[in-house]
Amino acid sequence: MESLFENKHAINRRFLKELYLYQYFLHPASMAVHLILIALFILYLFWDTGTMIRYILLIYVPLFLITRVIRYLRTVRLMEKRYQEVGGGKEVENTIIVYPDRLHLSSSNGGANQLPLSEIKNSFSTKHFYFLRSRSKLAYSFAKDGFVKGDLQGLIAFLKEKGLKVK
């Protein structure tokens, strides 16, 4: 069966920063939690009730947000080290080939995986990458400038034609 789309990209710091930035801060659920906490912080900052909850929120909210930033930075560093170790000191390169019925992912370290298109749950996009998320919550990544065959707009149109919920 002939491939419809092919995409290659390195798993490097840029990729990891964008992936984890989305997961920690830009995912709709994360954004909702952060906005609620910031709204509560601002409310209790200017509304002097003298209650203990005010003081707890004034300490907890900044501490929570600072902890999220630190955790994001540590995760990016840790995952970068892991991928360098897996790649023997070199960047791991992923290749995704899209067939009419499935995705085939292979990496330069020898790993390979296939995913039927029917298992794609949704998608999300960052500045340089487009991700397809499977029902088991695995993310399959495409570099927007990494298409060897086809392009991103064609891929999205193809997936929509297949009835998948993608943006």
Secondary structure by P-SEA (a helix, b strand, c coil): ccccbbbbbbbcaaaaaaaaaaaccccaaaaaaaaaaaaaaaaaaacccccaaaaaaaaaaaaaaaaaaaaaaaaaaaaaaaaaaaacccbbbbbbbbcccbbbbbccccccccccccccccccccccbbbbbcccbbbbbbcccccccccaaaaaaaaaaaccccc
